[in-house]
């Protein structure tokens, strides 16, 4: 089988390594079949799409809507590399699934409005599929409504006409969208379980996702409702596109 690639941007080893383990777990792939590239650690190597089954993008601390003068050199490099890669991905309609950070990268590339209007605190939210989402093969094994982990400073405010909105929540109108037939992004995190999001809450406690005195409240919020369905997206994606 040709491998999948996970493009990661987390500089902190503990959440970065756990993210990789969770992608392995929910996709059902072995390490030999899911190659991780840590973009924060160095330039993206040249990716030959003919030799890959698909691409995953994990979440991370970068925000596309950050002011240009506030972006680090690493963030600017990663954004430029992702833009170049997405030129190929979209042109070829190559299998791609970006989680959380994927909304910012794919959305910006495709001309979506990405801003802070529909940010969501770290929590469990109710996601509802649109009619298009319910008919989409990637969501075929998902219920029409399901609980999912979220936590983001930015989101898609408006999608371009050619993008298909697949899911929404009460606080965030775009929880998932598709470009072409095979290029996807989700705002919610399909790769997380409660242990994984707990690790991230502790690792990013000083990153502005919640106030300094809200750690315990945030930890409680992600235990408010069981999250059992989103991981199916990763398994479906891997099974659908493995070649």
Order of alpha helices (4+ residues) and beta strands (2+ residues): beta-alpha-beta-beta-alpha-beta-alpha-beta-beta-alpha-beta-beta-beta-beta-beta-alpha-alpha-alpha
